[in-house]
């Protein structure tokens, strides 16, 4: 039987770690954070703490990534630590709810933001979501190299887009988020309840860097590159999230951030008329890249489950030409499409 092809470089694995975190959250969630926290110092602090927490996770997984170099990442770690049942339950939830549900929700969100770039009737949204899922399924079946190119290109584009927002804010922003407020005064009063509530949304936006571990079976020098990719990914995402929130604070007062339904668009539109279109385009590119990464990475968990004989053995099949776990990819995408067609809206899928 064919084996998985070891083609992923350190750069590609890092782009997977970064791209799987940065989807749509950073363009929407900061408004919720501003509702919890009333000033710029606390807002930046909670995003920084979220990054530190993610980094500690990445460092822990880096140690595990150095010990285990098989495809499947977290599934392999759990199986070694707690046995086959716990590992199976993890993989089962990843398939039925976590990743497939995220794929469905992201695909619907992709269609929603695409309407700002290319208007079409609302009734087409579920079908656009299905089309993008099917397209990226085919791309990732055609070889890990193809998935690698898509991940590298779209993750690079989303990082460039976020840096454009930061540059616009620094050049044109009129707010002075730290003027007239000392650091000490900014934390008086301080509510642990509000800070903890804000941290939930922050950690949701940071989730995903561990997807690099799923691809260890296709990485070049996995013992070295998989751990480094997760750590580099957590560091890059932390820097980008802090910079992007700083940009929002230079463009909008905290009170307006808290009341915004589309904070990134409102922030850029405050200084540029085409800001809404520009942000919608960045979000479309960002979500497209994240969908591709999830379609590339998570099926390696179901592949590892099948190889470990805790799931249908047919999912361990590797395409003889493309050297990808084609059945595992098709299973995940098919279930995500069912979720899209059954629930149809982003709100329903999240709920």
N, C-alpha and C positions, 0 to 999 in steps of 0.2 A: 504494500500500500504506500501511496505517496506520503511525504512528510511536509510539514509546514516549511516555508522558505524563509531563511534568516536574512532579511533584507533591511530591517529598520535600523536607522542610525540614531545616535544620541540626539541630534537636532530634531529628527522626526518624532521620537518618543517624547521629547520636551514639548513639541507642538501639540501632541496628543494630550499631554497633561494640562497645558494651558487652554487649548481649545475646548476641552471637555468641561472646564470650569466656566469659561466666559461664553455664555449663550445670550439670553435676554435679560438676566437678573440685574446686572449692573446698570442697565438702561431704565429700569422700572423700580427696583427695590429701594434705592436711596430715598424716595419719597416717604415710604413707610418708616424708614429709620428716622427721618426728620420729624415724623409725628411723635415718636417716642422721646427723642432727644432734642432739646430746645436750642442748642448752640453748636457752633462749628467745631469747637475743641472736642466736645464729646462725640460728635459724629465721626471725626477723623480717628479718634481713639478707638471707637468700637470696630471700625474697619481694620485698624492696625492690629487689634487684639485678635480679631477673626483670622487675620493672616498668620499671626504667631501660632494660634491653635492649629491651623492647617499645616504649618511648617513642622510642628511637633509630630503630627500624624504622618507627614511625608518622611520625616527622619526615622520614625518607627518602621514604616513600610520599606524604607530604604534598606534597613537591616535585614528584613525578611526577603526583600528582593535580591539581596546578595546571597542568601541561602538557597532560594528556590528559583530556578530558571525555566520552569515549564510554563506553557500557556495556561491562563486561568487566574493568575494573580491571587486575589483575595480568597477565592475558592480553595486554592492549593494551601494557602496559609491556614485557613480554618480547618481543613481536613487534617493537616499535620498537628494542629494544636488541640482540636476538640473532637475529631473523628468525622466519619462519613455522613452521619445524620445531620449534624449542624451545618456542615459544608453544603449538603444537598439543599437544606432549607434556605440557605443564603442564595444559592443559584436559582432555586424555584421562585423566590420573591423577586430577584433581579429580572427573571424572564417574564413573570406574569404581571408584575406591578411596576417595579422601579424603573428599569431602563425602557421597557416597551411603552409604559405609560408616559415617560418623559419624551420618548420619540414621538408618540401620538400628539402630546401637548405642544411640543416644539414645532411639529409639522403644521399644526393648525395656526400657531403663532406666526410661523413663516408666511402662511397664506394671508393672515390679517395684515402684517406689515407690508407685504408685497402690494397690497391694494393702494398704499400711499405712493408707491413707485409706478405701478401699472394698474390703474383702476379696472375692476371687473365686478360683476354682481356678487352679492354676499352668498348666494346659493352655490357659487363655484368653489367656495373656500374648502369644504371637505375633499373635493376632487383634486384641487391643487395640492392639498396635503398628501393625498394618496399618490399623486404623480411624483412629487419630490421624494417620497419614501421609496417608491419603486425604482426611480432613477438611481438613487444612491445605493440601493441594494444591488443593482446590476454593476455599478462602478466597483463596489467592494467585493463582489464575487469574482470580477475579472483579474484579481490579483492584489496582494498586499501593497505592491508598488503603486498601483493605481490609487488605492485608498490613501497611501502615504502622500502622493502628490496633491490630492484634493485637500487633505488635512493641512499640509504645509502652506499651500497657497491661501486658503481661506482663513487660517489662523493668523498668518502674516497680515492679510488684508484687514482683519478685525483689529489687530494691534495698531496698525497704521491709522485706522479710522478713529480709534480711541485717542491716539496721540494728536490727531488733528483737532479733536474736541478740546484737549488740554491746551494746545497751541492757541486756538481761538480764544479760550478763556483768559489765558495769560496776556494776550495781545489786546483784547477788546473788553474784558470784564470790568465792570464798574463797581462791583461790591467789594467791600473790605472786611472779610469775615472775621479777622482777628483784631480789628482796630478798636481801641478803647476798652478792651477786656483783658485783664490779666489772666494768666493760666489758673491761678488760685481761685479767682472770682468765677471762672467758667465752670468750676466744679462745686459751687455752692448755690443752691442745694444740689445734691446728687442722689438719684434714686436707683438702687440696685434692681428694683423690679422693672423700671423702664429700660435700664441698660441691658438687662437680661432679655427682655422682649425684643429689643433692637438686635441683639446678638443672634437671635433665631434666624431672622431674615438675612443677616450677614453671612452666617455659616451656610445657609441654603445657597447663596451666591458663590461660595467658595467650593462647594462640593464638586468632585469629579476628577481631581488630579490623579487619583489612584487608577484611572482607566489605563494608564501607561503600563501598570503591572499585568493587565490582562494579556498584553502582547509580548510577554517575555519570551515565548516560544518562537517568535519571529524576529527577535532583536539580535543585532550583531553585538557580540561580547555582552550578553545580558547581565552577567554578574557585576559588571562595572556601569553599564549604560542605563539600565532600568532604575537603579537607586538614584543615580545622578539626575535623571530626567524628572523624577517625582519631586526632588528637592528644588531643582532649578524651576520647575513649573510652579511650585507653591510660591517661590520668591518672586517670579515674574508677575504672577497674578496679584500678589499682595501689592507690589509696586504700582501696577496698573489701576487697581481699585482705589488705592489711596489718592493717586494723581487725578483720576476721573472724578472722585468726590470733591477734591480740591477745586477742580474746574467748575463743577456745579455751584460750589459756594462762592466762586468769583463772579458767576453769572446771575445767580438768584439769591435773594434773602432766604434764610431758613424757613420763615413763615410761608413763603410762596412754594418752596420745595415741598413742604409738608402737605400742601393742598393740590399738588400737581398730579394729574393722571398719567402724564407722559413726560417725566422729568427731563430726560435727555433732550427731547425735541423742544420743550419749553425753554430750557437753558440756552440752547444754541439759537433758537428763534428770537431770543431777547436781544441779540446783536446782529443776526443775519436773517434776512427774509426767507432764504431757502433752507434755513436750519432744519425745519421739519422733514423736508425731503432728504436732506443729507443724512440725518440721523436714521430715518426709515431705511435708507440704503445700507448704512452700516449695520443695522440690526438684521436686515435680510441676509447679508453676507455672513454675519456672525452665526445666526441660527443655522444656516445652510451648512456651515463648517462643522457645527456641533452635532447635527444630525448625522453627518457623514462619519464623524469619529465614533459615535455610539454604535452605528451600524458596523463599523470596522472592529471595535474593541470587545463589546459585551458578548457577541457570539462565541468568543474563545472560552468563556466561562462554561457555556453549555457543551462545547466541544470537550473541555476538560472533565466535565461531569460524566459524559458518555465514556471517555477513556478510563475513568475511574470506576466504571460499572455501577453508577448510581442513577443513571438516566438512560433514555433510549439509546442503544448502541449505535444505531444508524446515524446519530448526530456526530459521531467521531469520523465520519466519512470526509475525506479530503479530495477535492477535485484533482484528477490526475494531471490536467493541463495548467490550471490556474493556481493550484496548491493552496486553496482556501477552504475553510470548513463550510461549504456551500449550503448544506442542509441546516446547519445551526443558524446561519445568516437568514435563510428563507423563513425558518420558524419564527424568529424574532420579528422580522419585518411583517410577516403575515398577521401575527397577533397584534402588532401596532396598527396595522391597517383596519383590522376588525374594531379596535378601540376607537379609531377615528370615525368610522362609519356609524358606530353605535351611539357614541356620545357627541360627536361633531364639534362642540365648542371647547375652547380652552378652559373656561370656567368649570364646565362639567367634568372634563378630564382631570383637572387638578383636584376637584372635590371627590 
